[in-house]
Amino acid sequence: MRSSIEDLTARLGELDAEIENLRITRQALLAIPRPESVEQTPRPDIPNHPAHQQILAALADAGRPLRARDLCEALDLPILPKHTEGIRSKPKRLVVRGVLAEPEPGLFTQPRT
C-alpha cells in the first residue's frame, strides 16, 4: 500500500510540473498580439431575421439581380401589392447596411467583391 502511495505521489508531482509548464506556455501565447489583416475588408452586418435570410438565399440561388416581384415569386408569395411592398422594404434595409446593392431603383443584387 505504501509503495502505491509513493508511486502515486511521484506521479502527482510530475503532473503538477506539467500543469505549471502548460500555465506558463498559455500565458506566453496570450501575450502574443494578434496579427491584423490589412487586406481584409469589414463584413457588413447581416441581420439574423428569417425574411432577410430568405431574401439573401433567393438572390444567391437566382444568380442575377431581382426585383421585389421576382423575390415574391422566388419566395412563393402571392403577387399582391402588400407582399411586393413588404418585400421591397427588406432589401432596401439590406442595401443601407451594405449587404446588398441596388444598381438601379428597385433592382437588388449581391454586391460585387
PDB file as gemmi writes it, atoms N, CA and C in Angstrom:
CRYST1    1.000    1.000    1.000  90.00  90.00  90.00 P 1                      
ATOM      1  N   MET A   1       0.817  -1.169   0.000  1.00  0.00           N  
ATOM      2  CA  MET A   1       0.000   0.000   0.000  1.00  0.00           C  
ATOM      3  C   MET A   1       0.878   1.257   0.000  1.00  0.00           C  
ATOM      4  N   ARG A   2       1.945   1.222   0.821  1.00  0.00           N  
ATOM      5  CA  ARG A   2       2.837   2.373   0.896  1.00  0.00           C  
ATOM      6  C   ARG A   2       3.550   2.609  -0.441  1.00  0.00           C  
ATOM      7  N   SER A   3       3.929   1.546  -1.127  1.00  0.00           N  
ATOM      8  CA  SER A   3       4.616   1.728  -2.406  1.00  0.00           C  
ATOM      9  C   SER A   3       3.659   2.334  -3.448  1.00  0.00           C  
ATOM     10  N   SER A   4       2.387   1.955  -3.380  1.00  0.00           N  
ATOM     11  CA  SER A   4       1.391   2.547  -4.288  1.00  0.00           C  
ATOM     12  C   SER A   4       1.227   4.034  -3.998  1.00  0.00           C  
ATOM     13  N   ILE A   5       1.213   4.379  -2.711  1.00  0.00           N  
ATOM     14  CA  ILE A   5       1.085   5.788  -2.323  1.00  0.00           C  
ATOM     15  C   ILE A   5       2.304   6.567  -2.803  1.00  0.00           C  
ATOM     16  N   GLU A   6       3.489   5.988  -2.687  1.00  0.00           N  
ATOM     17  CA  GLU A   6       4.714   6.655  -3.133  1.00  0.00           C  
ATOM     18  C   GLU A   6       4.704   6.830  -4.650  1.00  0.00           C  
ATOM     19  N   ASP A   7       4.253   5.808  -5.379  1.00  0.00           N  
ATOM     20  CA  ASP A   7       4.169   5.897  -6.834  1.00  0.00           C  
ATOM     21  C   ASP A   7       3.171   6.981  -7.257  1.00  0.00           C  
ATOM     22  N   LEU A   8       2.017   6.994  -6.604  1.00  0.00           N  
ATOM     23  CA  LEU A   8       1.001   7.993  -6.928  1.00  0.00           C  
ATOM     24  C   LEU A   8       1.469   9.401  -6.565  1.00  0.00           C  
ATOM     25  N   THR A   9       2.196   9.531  -5.470  1.00  0.00           N  
ATOM     26  CA  THR A   9       2.723  10.836  -5.067  1.00  0.00           C  
ATOM     27  C   THR A   9       3.752  11.328  -6.084  1.00  0.00           C  
ATOM     28  N   ALA A  10       4.600  10.429  -6.564  1.00  0.00           N  
ATOM     29  CA  ALA A  10       5.591  10.802  -7.576  1.00  0.00           C  
ATOM     30  C   ALA A  10       4.889  11.211  -8.864  1.00  0.00           C  
ATOM     31  N   ARG A  11       3.895  10.451  -9.266  1.00  0.00           N  
ATOM     32  CA  ARG A  11       3.137  10.777 -10.488  1.00  0.00           C  
ATOM     33  C   ARG A  11       2.424  12.119 -10.337  1.00  0.00           C  
ATOM     34  N   LEU A  12       1.889  12.386  -9.147  1.00  0.00           N  
ATOM     35  CA  LEU A  12       1.212  13.647  -8.883  1.00  0.00           C  
ATOM     36  C   LEU A  12       2.190  14.818  -9.006  1.00  0.00           C  
ATOM     37  N   GLY A  13       3.413  14.632  -8.537  1.00  0.00           N  
ATOM     38  CA  GLY A  13       4.439  15.668  -8.670  1.00  0.00           C  
ATOM     39  C   GLY A  13       4.768  15.937 -10.127  1.00  0.00           C  
ATOM     40  N   GLU A  14       4.854  14.874 -10.936  1.00  0.00           N  
ATOM     41  CA  GLU A  14       5.121  15.039 -12.367  1.00  0.00           C  
ATOM     42  C   GLU A  14       3.986  15.799 -13.052  1.00  0.00           C  
ATOM     43  N   LEU A  15       2.752  15.463 -12.707  1.00  0.00           N  
ATOM     44  CA  LEU A  15       1.594  16.135 -13.296  1.00  0.00           C  
ATOM     45  C   LEU A  15       1.536  17.603 -12.881  1.00  0.00           C  
ATOM     46  N   ASP A  16       1.884  17.893 -11.638  1.00  0.00           N  
ATOM     47  CA  ASP A  16       1.926  19.284 -11.190  1.00  0.00           C  
ATOM     48  C   ASP A  16       2.954  20.080 -11.992  1.00  0.00           C  
ATOM     49  N   ALA A  17       4.112  19.477 -12.275  1.00  0.00           N  
ATOM     50  CA  ALA A  17       5.147  20.152 -13.060  1.00  0.00           C  
ATOM     51  C   ALA A  17       4.653  20.388 -14.492  1.00  0.00           C  
ATOM     52  N   GLU A  18       3.951  19.422 -15.085  1.00  0.00           N  
ATOM     53  CA  GLU A  18       3.409  19.583 -16.426  1.00  0.00           C  
ATOM     54  C   GLU A  18       2.339  20.690 -16.466  1.00  0.00           C  
ATOM     55  N   ILE A  19       1.516  20.724 -15.437  1.00  0.00           N  
ATOM     56  CA  ILE A  19       0.479  21.763 -15.361  1.00  0.00           C  
ATOM     57  C   ILE A  19       1.122  23.138 -15.281  1.00  0.00           C  
ATOM     58  N   GLU A  20       2.176  23.270 -14.499  1.00  0.00           N  
ATOM     59  CA  GLU A  20       2.870  24.551 -14.384  1.00  0.00           C  
ATOM     60  C   GLU A  20       3.478  24.964 -15.730  1.00  0.00           C  
ATOM     61  N   ASN A  21       4.065  24.007 -16.453  1.00  0.00           N  
ATOM     62  CA  ASN A  21       4.611  24.303 -17.780  1.00  0.00           C  
ATOM     63  C   ASN A  21       3.509  24.755 -18.747  1.00  0.00           C  
ATOM     64  N   LEU A  22       2.365  24.106 -18.697  1.00  0.00           N  
ATOM     65  CA  LEU A  22       1.248  24.489 -19.559  1.00  0.00           C  
ATOM     66  C   LEU A  22       0.721  25.876 -19.197  1.00  0.00           C  
ATOM     67  N   ARG A  23       0.688  26.204 -17.924  1.00  0.00           N  
ATOM     68  CA  ARG A  23       0.233  27.523 -17.485  1.00  0.00           C  
ATOM     69  C   ARG A  23       1.152  28.612 -18.022  1.00  0.00           C  
ATOM     70  N   ILE A  24       2.454  28.372 -17.941  1.00  0.00           N  
ATOM     71  CA  ILE A  24       3.437  29.336 -18.430  1.00  0.00           C  
ATOM     72  C   ILE A  24       3.321  29.484 -19.950  1.00  0.00           C  
ATOM     73  N   THR A  25       3.159  28.378 -20.647  1.00  0.00           N  
ATOM     74  CA  THR A  25       3.003  28.412 -22.099  1.00  0.00           C  
ATOM     75  C   THR A  25       1.752  29.180 -22.496  1.00  0.00           C  
ATOM     76  N   ARG A  26       0.661  28.943 -21.782  1.00  0.00           N  
ATOM     77  CA  ARG A  26      -0.600  29.647 -22.062  1.00  0.00           C  
ATOM     78  C   ARG A  26      -0.423  31.143 -21.884  1.00  0.00           C  
ATOM     79  N   GLN A  27       0.233  31.550 -20.802  1.00  0.00           N  
ATOM     80  CA  GLN A  27       0.464  32.975 -20.566  1.00  0.00           C  
ATOM     81  C   GLN A  27       1.306  33.580 -21.691  1.00  0.00           C  
ATOM     82  N   ALA A  28       2.307  32.847 -22.132  1.00  0.00           N  
ATOM     83  CA  ALA A  28       3.164  33.351 -23.211  1.00  0.00           C  
ATOM     84  C   ALA A  28       2.369  33.488 -24.508  1.00  0.00           C  
ATOM     85  N   LEU A  29       1.527  32.528 -24.815  1.00  0.00           N  
ATOM     86  CA  LEU A  29       0.724  32.583 -26.038  1.00  0.00           C  
ATOM     87  C   LEU A  29      -0.303  33.714 -25.983  1.00  0.00           C  
ATOM     88  N   LEU A  30      -0.896  33.936 -24.831  1.00  0.00           N  
ATOM     89  CA  LEU A  30      -1.876  35.015 -24.710  1.00  0.00           C  
ATOM     90  C   LEU A  30      -1.224  36.394 -24.804  1.00  0.00           C  
ATOM     91  N   ALA A  31       0.057  36.466 -24.504  1.00  0.00           N  
ATOM     92  CA  ALA A  31       0.767  37.744 -24.569  1.00  0.00           C  
ATOM     93  C   ALA A  31       1.143  38.126 -26.005  1.00  0.00           C  
ATOM     94  N   ILE A  32       1.113  37.181 -26.926  1.00  0.00           N  
ATOM     95  CA  ILE A  32       1.448  37.462 -28.323  1.00  0.00           C  
ATOM     96  C   ILE A  32       0.299  38.250 -28.946  1.00  0.00           C  
ATOM     97  N   PRO A  33       0.575  39.411 -29.543  1.00  0.00           N  
ATOM     98  CA  PRO A  33      -0.509  40.187 -30.153  1.00  0.00           C  
ATOM     99  C   PRO A  33      -1.045  39.481 -31.399  1.00  0.00           C  
ATOM    100  N   ARG A  34      -2.342  39.629 -31.617  1.00  0.00           N  
ATOM    101  CA  ARG A  34      -2.974  39.025 -32.792  1.00  0.00           C  
ATOM    102  C   ARG A  34      -2.607  39.831 -34.025  1.00  0.00           C  
ATOM    103  N   PRO A  35      -2.291  39.142 -35.125  1.00  0.00           N  
ATOM    104  CA  PRO A  35      -1.986  39.885 -36.351  1.00  0.00           C  
ATOM    105  C   PRO A  35      -3.259  40.496 -36.922  1.00  0.00           C  
ATOM    106  N   GLU A  36      -3.127  41.719 -37.408  1.00  0.00           N  
ATOM    107  CA  GLU A  36      -4.265  42.388 -38.029  1.00  0.00           C  
ATOM    108  C   GLU A  36      -4.084  42.337 -39.538  1.00  0.00           C  
ATOM    109  N   SER A  37      -5.088  41.841 -40.207  1.00  0.00           N  
ATOM    110  CA  SER A  37      -5.038  41.729 -41.651  1.00  0.00           C  
ATOM    111  C   SER A  37      -5.382  43.071 -42.274  1.00  0.00           C  
ATOM    112  N   VAL A  38      -4.485  43.593 -43.061  1.00  0.00           N  
ATOM    113  CA  VAL A  38      -4.697  44.873 -43.730  1.00  0.00           C  
ATOM    114  C   VAL A  38      -5.617  44.694 -44.922  1.00  0.00           C  
ATOM    115  N   GLU A  39      -5.536  43.560 -45.588  1.00  0.00           N  
ATOM    116  CA  GLU A  39      -6.291  43.323 -46.813  1.00  0.00           C  
ATOM    117  C   GLU A  39      -7.754  42.974 -46.557  1.00  0.00           C  
ATOM    118  N   GLN A  40      -8.077  42.563 -45.355  1.00  0.00           N  
ATOM    119  CA  GLN A  40      -9.428  42.111 -45.074  1.00  0.00           C  
ATOM    120  C   GLN A  40     -10.369  43.307 -44.930  1.00  0.00           C  
ATOM    121  N   THR A  41     -11.443  43.299 -45.717  1.00  0.00           N  
ATOM    122  CA  THR A  41     -12.426  44.363 -45.639  1.00  0.00           C  
ATOM    123  C   THR A  41     -13.468  43.987 -44.597  1.00  0.00           C  
ATOM    124  N   PRO A  42     -14.029  44.961 -43.895  1.00  0.00           N  
ATOM    125  CA  PRO A  42     -15.037  44.630 -42.897  1.00  0.00           C  
ATOM    126  C   PRO A  42     -16.290  44.072 -43.554  1.00  0.00           C  
ATOM    127  N   ARG A  43     -16.821  43.050 -42.946  1.00  0.00           N  
ATOM    128  CA  ARG A  43     -18.023  42.400 -43.470  1.00  0.00           C  
ATOM    129  C   ARG A  43     -19.251  43.151 -42.964  1.00  0.00           C  
ATOM    130  N   PRO A  44     -20.209  43.434 -43.852  1.00  0.00           N  
ATOM    131  CA  PRO A  44     -21.387  44.160 -43.393  1.00  0.00           C  
ATOM    132  C   PRO A  44     -22.183  43.329 -42.393  1.00  0.00           C  
ATOM    133  N   ASP A  45     -22.886  44.023 -41.544  1.00  0.00           N  
ATOM    134  CA  ASP A  45     -23.703  43.385 -40.520  1.00  0.00           C  
ATOM    135  C   ASP A  45     -24.939  42.769 -41.172  1.00  0.00           C  
ATOM    136  N   ILE A  46     -24.984  41.445 -41.231  1.00  0.00           N  
ATOM    137  CA  ILE A  46     -26.104  40.743 -41.858  1.00  0.00           C  
ATOM    138  C   ILE A  46     -27.151  40.452 -40.790  1.00  0.00           C  
ATOM    139  N   PRO A  47     -28.381  40.946 -40.969  1.00  0.00           N  
ATOM    140  CA  PRO A  47     -29.424  40.698 -39.977  1.00  0.00           C  
ATOM    141  C   PRO A  47     -29.755  39.213 -39.873  1.00  0.00           C  
ATOM    142  N   ASN A  48     -30.170  38.824 -38.705  1.00  0.00           N  
ATOM    143  CA  ASN A  48     -30.477  37.423 -38.445  1.00  0.00           C  
ATOM    144  C   ASN A  48     -31.965  37.120 -38.634  1.00  0.00           C  
ATOM    145  N   HIS A  49     -32.729  38.062 -39.137  1.00  0.00           N  
ATOM    146  CA  HIS A  49     -34.164  37.868 -39.328  1.00  0.00           C  
ATOM    147  C   HIS A  49     -34.396  36.838 -40.439  1.00  0.00           C  
ATOM    148  N   PRO A  50     -35.333  35.906 -40.255  1.00  0.00           N  
ATOM    149  CA  PRO A  50     -35.574  34.869 -41.269  1.00  0.00           C  
ATOM    150  C   PRO A  50     -35.936  35.426 -42.649  1.00  0.00           C  
ATOM    151  N   ALA A  51     -36.702  36.504 -42.699  1.00  0.00           N  
ATOM    152  CA  ALA A  51     -37.085  37.063 -44.008  1.00  0.00           C  
ATOM    153  C   ALA A  51     -35.850  37.557 -44.752  1.00  0.00           C  
ATOM    154  N   HIS A  52     -34.928  38.205 -44.034  1.00  0.00           N  
ATOM    155  CA  HIS A  52     -33.705  38.674 -44.683  1.00  0.00           C  
ATOM    156  C   HIS A  52     -32.867  37.497 -45.175  1.00  0.00           C  
ATOM    157  N   GLN A  53     -32.799  36.457 -44.371  1.00  0.00           N  
ATOM    158  CA  GLN A  53     -32.045  35.272 -44.770  1.00  0.00           C  
ATOM    159  C   GLN A  53     -32.661  34.626 -46.012  1.00  0.00           C  
ATOM    160  N   GLN A  54     -33.988  34.594 -46.085  1.00  0.00           N  
ATOM    161  CA  GLN A  54     -34.664  34.019 -47.252  1.00  0.00           C  
ATOM    162  C   GLN A  54     -34.396  34.863 -48.500  1.00  0.00           C  
ATOM    163  N   ILE A  55     -34.397  36.174 -48.345  1.00  0.00           N  
ATOM    164  CA  ILE A  55     -34.124  37.056 -49.482  1.00  0.00           C  
ATOM    165  C   ILE A  55     -32.696  36.856 -49.972  1.00  0.00           C  
ATOM    166  N   LEU A  56     -31.756  36.784 -49.053  1.00  0.00           N  
ATOM    167  CA  LEU A  56     -30.359  36.554 -49.436  1.00  0.00           C  
ATOM    168  C   LEU A  56     -30.195  35.214 -50.139  1.00  0.00           C  
ATOM    169  N   ALA A  57     -30.892  34.186 -49.639  1.00  0.00           N  
ATOM    170  CA  ALA A  57     -30.814  32.869 -50.266  1.00  0.00           C  
ATOM    171  C   ALA A  57     -31.437  32.896 -51.663  1.00  0.00           C  
ATOM    172  N   ALA A  58     -32.562  33.589 -51.817  1.00  0.00           N  
ATOM    173  CA  ALA A  58     -33.218  33.676 -53.133  1.00  0.00           C  
ATOM    174  C   ALA A  58     -32.317  34.384 -54.137  1.00  0.00           C  
ATOM    175  N   LEU A  59     -31.656  35.460 -53.709  1.00  0.00           N  
ATOM    176  CA  LEU A  59     -30.734  36.166 -54.610  1.00  0.00           C  
ATOM    177  C   LEU A  59     -29.536  35.290 -54.973  1.00  0.00           C  
ATOM    178  N   ALA A  60     -29.036  34.547 -54.011  1.00  0.00           N  
ATOM    179  CA  ALA A  60     -27.899  33.664 -54.286  1.00  0.00           C  
ATOM    180  C   ALA A  60     -28.301  32.555 -55.251  1.00  0.00           C  
ATOM    181  N   ASP A  61     -29.506  32.007 -55.066  1.00  0.00           N  
ATOM    182  CA  ASP A  61     -29.982  30.938 -55.947  1.00  0.00           C  
ATOM    183  C   ASP A  61     -30.223  31.452 -57.365  1.00  0.00           C  
ATOM    184  N   ALA A  62     -30.766  32.668 -57.471  1.00  0.00           N  
ATOM    185  CA  ALA A  62     -31.078  33.220 -58.795  1.00  0.00           C  
ATOM    186  C   ALA A  62     -29.799  33.549 -59.564  1.00  0.00           C  
ATOM    187  N   GLY A  63     -28.796  34.052 -58.869  1.00  0.00           N  
ATOM    188  CA  GLY A  63     -27.548  34.389 -59.531  1.00  0.00           C  
ATOM    189  C   GLY A  63     -27.644  35.606 -60.432  1.00  0.00           C  
ATOM    190  N   ARG A  64     -28.688  36.387 -60.294  1.00  0.00           N  
ATOM    191  CA  ARG A  64     -28.891  37.591 -61.094  1.00  0.00           C  
ATOM    192  C   ARG A  64     -29.653  38.595 -60.236  1.00  0.00           C  
ATOM    193  N   PRO A  65     -29.659  39.854 -60.632  1.00  0.00           N  
ATOM    194  CA  PRO A  65     -30.435  40.847 -59.888  1.00  0.00           C  
ATOM    195  C   PRO A  65     -31.931  40.544 -59.969  1.00  0.00           C  
ATOM    196  N   LEU A  66     -32.635  40.827 -58.882  1.00  0.00           N  
ATOM    197  CA  LEU A  66     -34.075  40.572 -58.830  1.00  0.00           C  
ATOM    198  C   LEU A  66     -34.817  41.812 -58.362  1.00  0.00           C  
ATOM    199  N   ARG A  67     -36.039  41.950 -58.822  1.00  0.00           N  
ATOM    200  CA  ARG A  67     -36.947  42.990 -58.349  1.00  0.00           C  
ATOM    201  C   ARG A  67     -37.823  42.396 -57.252  1.00  0.00           C  
ATOM    202  N   ALA A  68     -38.589  43.236 -56.575  1.00  0.00           N  
ATOM    203  CA  ALA A  68     -39.449  42.771 -55.481  1.00  0.00           C  
ATOM    204  C   ALA A  68     -40.437  41.711 -55.977  1.00  0.00           C  
ATOM    205  N   ARG A  69     -40.971  41.910 -57.161  1.00  0.00           N  
ATOM    206  CA  ARG A  69     -41.911  40.933 -57.726  1.00  0.00           C  
ATOM    207  C   ARG A  69     -41.224  39.574 -57.932  1.00  0.00           C  
ATOM    208  N   ASP A  70     -39.985  39.609 -58.441  1.00  0.00           N  
ATOM    209  CA  ASP A  70     -39.231  38.371 -58.647  1.00  0.00           C  
ATOM    210  C   ASP A  70     -38.933  37.684 -57.309  1.00  0.00           C  
ATOM    211  N   LEU A  71     -38.641  38.508 -56.302  1.00  0.00           N  
ATOM    212  CA  LEU A  71     -38.388  37.936 -54.974  1.00  0.00           C  
ATOM    213  C   LEU A  71     -39.640  37.280 -54.413  1.00  0.00           C  
ATOM    214  N   CYS A  72     -40.798  37.900 -54.640  1.00  0.00           N  
ATOM    215  CA  CYS A  72     -42.062  37.283 -54.190  1.00  0.00           C  
ATOM    216  C   CYS A  72     -42.252  35.920 -54.850  1.00  0.00           C  
ATOM    217  N   GLU A  73     -41.988  35.854 -56.147  1.00  0.00           N  
ATOM    218  CA  GLU A  73     -42.118  34.575 -56.850  1.00  0.00           C  
ATOM    219  C   GLU A  73     -41.131  33.553 -56.305  1.00  0.00           C  
ATOM    220  N   ALA A  74     -39.893  33.988 -56.067  1.00  0.00           N  
ATOM    221  CA  ALA A  74     -38.868  33.067 -55.559  1.00  0.00           C  
ATOM    222  C   ALA A  74     -39.207  32.572 -54.157  1.00  0.00           C  
ATOM    223  N   LEU A  75     -39.913  33.406 -53.380  1.00  0.00           N  
ATOM    224  CA  LEU A  75     -40.281  33.026 -52.015  1.00  0.00           C  
ATOM    225  C   LEU A  75     -41.672  32.419 -51.935  1.00  0.00           C  
ATOM    226  N   ASP A  76     -42.272  32.139 -53.082  1.00  0.00           N  
ATOM    227  CA  ASP A  76     -43.616  31.546 -53.170  1.00  0.00           C  
ATOM    228  C   ASP A  76     -44.674  32.385 -52.462  1.00  0.00           C  
ATOM    229  N   LEU A  77     -44.570  33.704 -52.604  1.00  0.00           N  
ATOM    230  CA  LEU A  77     -45.586  34.605 -52.061  1.00  0.00           C  
ATOM    231  C   LEU A  77     -46.510  35.030 -53.186  1.00  0.00           C  
ATOM    232  N   PRO A  78     -47.782  35.248 -52.887  1.00  0.00           N  
ATOM    233  CA  PRO A  78     -48.694  35.745 -53.927  1.00  0.00           C  
ATOM    234  C   PRO A  78     -48.239  37.116 -54.417  1.00  0.00           C  
ATOM    235  N   ILE A  79     -48.424  37.363 -55.702  1.00  0.00           N  
ATOM    236  CA  ILE A  79     -48.022  38.648 -56.284  1.00  0.00           C  
ATOM    237  C   ILE A  79     -49.149  39.647 -56.014  1.00  0.00           C  
ATOM    238  N   LEU A  80     -49.114  40.196 -54.826  1.00  0.00           N  
ATOM    239  CA  LEU A  80     -50.077  41.213 -54.404  1.00  0.00           C  
ATOM    240  C   LEU A  80     -49.304  42.444 -53.961  1.00  0.00           C  
ATOM    241  N   PRO A  81     -49.901  43.631 -54.115  1.00  0.00           N  
ATOM    242  CA  PRO A  81     -49.176  44.849 -53.732  1.00  0.00           C  
ATOM    243  C   PRO A  81     -48.643  44.825 -52.294  1.00  0.00           C  
ATOM    244  N   LYS A  82     -49.424  44.279 -51.358  1.00  0.00           N  
ATOM    245  CA  LYS A  82     -48.953  44.274 -49.967  1.00  0.00           C  
ATOM    246  C   LYS A  82     -47.707  43.398 -49.801  1.00  0.00           C  
ATOM    247  N   HIS A  83     -47.613  42.325 -50.554  1.00  0.00           N  
ATOM    248  CA  HIS A  83     -46.442  41.452 -50.455  1.00  0.00           C  
ATOM    249  C   HIS A  83     -45.228  42.078 -51.146  1.00  0.00           C  
ATOM    250  N   THR A  84     -45.443  42.629 -52.336  1.00  0.00           N  
ATOM    251  CA  THR A  84     -44.299  43.209 -53.050  1.00  0.00           C  
ATOM    252  C   THR A  84     -43.749  44.425 -52.307  1.00  0.00           C  
ATOM    253  N   GLU A  85     -44.624  45.246 -51.719  1.00  0.00           N  
ATOM    254  CA  GLU A  85     -44.144  46.407 -50.951  1.00  0.00           C  
ATOM    255  C   GLU A  85     -43.433  45.959 -49.679  1.00  0.00           C  
ATOM    256  N   GLY A  86     -43.942  44.918 -49.046  1.00  0.00           N  
ATOM    257  CA  GLY A  86     -43.282  44.387 -47.845  1.00  0.00           C  
ATOM    258  C   GLY A  86     -41.923  43.804 -48.170  1.00  0.00           C  
ATOM    259  N   ILE A  87     -41.857  43.085 -49.282  1.00  0.00           N  
ATOM    260  CA  ILE A  87     -40.577  42.505 -49.704  1.00  0.00           C  
ATOM    261  C   ILE A  87     -39.622  43.605 -50.150  1.00  0.00           C  
ATOM    262  N   ARG A  88     -40.103  44.631 -50.816  1.00  0.00           N  
ATOM    263  CA  ARG A  88     -39.247  45.718 -51.301  1.00  0.00           C  
ATOM    264  C   ARG A  88     -38.553  46.440 -50.133  1.00  0.00           C  
ATOM    265  N   SER A  89     -39.228  46.583 -49.020  1.00  0.00           N  
ATOM    266  CA  SER A  89     -38.630  47.315 -47.895  1.00  0.00           C  
ATOM    267  C   SER A  89     -37.470  46.545 -47.257  1.00  0.00           C  
ATOM    268  N   LYS A  90     -37.536  45.246 -47.287  1.00  0.00           N  
ATOM    269  CA  LYS A  90     -36.470  44.445 -46.652  1.00  0.00           C  
ATOM    270  C   LYS A  90     -35.144  44.524 -47.418  1.00  0.00           C  
ATOM    271  N   PRO A  91     -35.130  44.335 -48.734  1.00  0.00           N  
ATOM    272  CA  PRO A  91     -33.852  44.514 -49.439  1.00  0.00           C  
ATOM    273  C   PRO A  91     -33.329  45.950 -49.355  1.00  0.00           C  
ATOM    274  N   LYS A  92     -34.245  46.929 -49.264  1.00  0.00           N  
ATOM    275  CA  LYS A  92     -33.803  48.321 -49.117  1.00  0.00           C  
ATOM    276  C   LYS A  92     -32.993  48.473 -47.828  1.00  0.00           C  
ATOM    277  N   ARG A  93     -33.450  47.821 -46.748  1.00  0.00           N  
ATOM    278  CA  ARG A  93     -32.702  47.860 -45.481  1.00  0.00           C  
ATOM    279  C   ARG A  93     -31.338  47.208 -45.639  1.00  0.00           C  
ATOM    280  N   LEU A  94     -31.301  46.122 -46.398  1.00  0.00           N  
ATOM    281  CA  LEU A  94     -30.033  45.427 -46.622  1.00  0.00           C  
ATOM    282  C   LEU A  94     -29.088  46.266 -47.484  1.00  0.00           C  
ATOM    283  N   VAL A  95     -29.636  47.069 -48.379  1.00  0.00           N  
ATOM    284  CA  VAL A  95     -28.810  47.968 -49.192  1.00  0.00           C  
ATOM    285  C   VAL A  95     -28.185  49.029 -48.297  1.00  0.00           C  
ATOM    286  N   VAL A  96     -28.985  49.588 -47.386  1.00  0.00           N  
ATOM    287  CA  VAL A  96     -28.474  50.617 -46.464  1.00  0.00           C  
ATOM    288  C   VAL A  96     -27.339  50.056 -45.612  1.00  0.00           C  
ATOM    289  N   ARG A  97     -27.439  48.801 -45.221  1.00  0.00           N  
ATOM    290  CA  ARG A  97     -26.404  48.170 -44.393  1.00  0.00           C  
ATOM    291  C   ARG A  97     -25.197  47.704 -45.200  1.00  0.00           C  
ATOM    292  N   GLY A  98     -25.287  47.751 -46.508  1.00  0.00           N  
ATOM    293  CA  GLY A  98     -24.176  47.332 -47.347  1.00  0.00           C  
ATOM    294  C   GLY A  98     -24.150  45.849 -47.650  1.00  0.00           C  
ATOM    295  N   VAL A  99     -25.226  45.149 -47.302  1.00  0.00           N  
ATOM    296  CA  VAL A  99     -25.292  43.706 -47.553  1.00  0.00           C  
ATOM    297  C   VAL A  99     -25.665  43.438 -49.005  1.00  0.00           C  
ATOM    298  N   LEU A 100     -26.557  44.261 -49.556  1.00  0.00           N  
ATOM    299  CA  LEU A 100     -26.987  44.135 -50.951  1.00  0.00           C  
ATOM    300  C   LEU A 100     -26.645  45.424 -51.693  1.00  0.00           C  
ATOM    301  N   ALA A 101     -26.699  45.338 -53.013  1.00  0.00           N  
ATOM    302  CA  ALA A 101     -26.505  46.510 -53.863  1.00  0.00           C  
ATOM    303  C   ALA A 101     -27.789  46.752 -54.647  1.00  0.00           C  
ATOM    304  N   GLU A 102     -27.997  48.014 -55.011  1.00  0.00           N  
ATOM    305  CA  GLU A 102     -29.161  48.389 -55.815  1.00  0.00           C  
ATOM    306  C   GLU A 102     -28.644  49.171 -57.023  1.00  0.00           C  
ATOM    307  N   PRO A 103     -28.265  48.436 -58.104  1.00  0.00           N  
ATOM    308  CA  PRO A 103     -27.682  49.104 -59.269  1.00  0.00           C  
ATOM    309  C   PRO A 103     -28.624  50.102 -59.934  1.00  0.00           C  
ATOM    310  N   GLU A 104     -29.914  49.842 -59.849  1.00  0.00           N  
ATOM    311  CA  GLU A 104     -30.918  50.797 -60.319  1.00  0.00           C  
ATOM    312  C   GLU A 104     -32.104  50.675 -59.378  1.00  0.00           C  
ATOM    313  N   PRO A 105     -32.930  51.708 -59.299  1.00  0.00           N  
ATOM    314  CA  PRO A 105     -34.031  51.676 -58.328  1.00  0.00           C  
ATOM    315  C   PRO A 105     -34.904  50.432 -58.464  1.00  0.00           C  
ATOM    316  N   GLY A 106     -35.064  49.730 -57.352  1.00  0.00           N  
ATOM    317  CA  GLY A 106     -35.922  48.547 -57.315  1.00  0.00           C  
ATOM    318  C   GLY A 106     -35.286  47.266 -57.792  1.00  0.00           C  
ATOM    319  N   LEU A 107     -34.020  47.294 -58.184  1.00  0.00           N  
ATOM    320  CA  LEU A 107     -33.317  46.099 -58.660  1.00  0.00           C  
ATOM    321  C   LEU A 107     -32.242  45.764 -57.640  1.00  0.00           C  
ATOM    322  N   PHE A 108     -32.338  44.595 -57.038  1.00  0.00           N  
ATOM    323  CA  PHE A 108     -31.452  44.217 -55.941  1.00  0.00           C  
ATOM    324  C   PHE A 108     -30.532  43.074 -56.344  1.00  0.00           C  
ATOM    325  N   THR A 109     -29.298  43.161 -55.907  1.00  0.00           N  
ATOM    326  CA  THR A 109     -28.313  42.136 -56.217  1.00  0.00           C  
ATOM    327  C   THR A 109     -27.279  42.068 -55.100  1.00  0.00           C  
ATOM    328  N   GLN A 110     -26.522  41.016 -55.124  1.00  0.00           N  
ATOM    329  CA  GLN A 110     -25.420  40.902 -54.163  1.00  0.00           C  
ATOM    330  C   GLN A 110     -24.276  41.785 -54.634  1.00  0.00           C  
ATOM    331  N   PRO A 111     -23.621  42.478 -53.709  1.00  0.00           N  
ATOM    332  CA  PRO A 111     -22.530  43.369 -54.135  1.00  0.00           C  
ATOM    333  C   PRO A 111     -21.372  42.560 -54.709  1.00  0.00           C  
ATOM    334  N   ARG A 112     -20.692  43.182 -55.637  1.00  0.00           N  
ATOM    335  CA  ARG A 112     -19.525  42.531 -56.242  1.00  0.00           C  
ATOM    336  C   ARG A 112     -18.364  42.616 -55.264  1.00  0.00           C  
ATOM    337  N   THR A 113     -17.617  41.517 -55.169  1.00  0.00           N  
ATOM    338  CA  THR A 113     -16.471  41.507 -54.245  1.00  0.00           C  
ATOM    339  C   THR A 113     -15.170  41.642 -54.998  1.00  0.00           C  
TER     340      THR A 113                                                      
END                                                                             
